[in-house]
Amino acid sequence: MEQGEIIDLLRHALFLVLQIGAPPMLIGLCIGVIVALFQALTQIQEMTLVFVPKILAIFTAIAVMFPSMISIMQNFMQIIADRISSM
């Protein structure tokens, strides 16, 4: 395997991580901002109020997006298997 192929494979792997990880992280970020705004407006400073909605939103996002995540990972594995078989 040449250096250019390795760099291309690593670039593709990092993009894969962003494709799979970014949506749940962004949803968690948005929920966190909304809860923080609610806490600032009502002056409720309960620590569990921040974590429970974020955890529920992230788990729901992962459950909803799981089929597309699997599809993305299968496509990447197919690329890896093709490169291995061509060696």
MOJOUR-V192776 format. One record per helix or strand. SS is the DSSP state (helix for helix, strand for strand). FROM is the first residue (numbers start at 1). TO is the last residue. If there is no record, write none. Layout:
ss=SS from=FROM to=TO
ss=SS from=FROM to=TO
This chain:
ss=helix from=3 to=42
ss=helix from=48 to=85
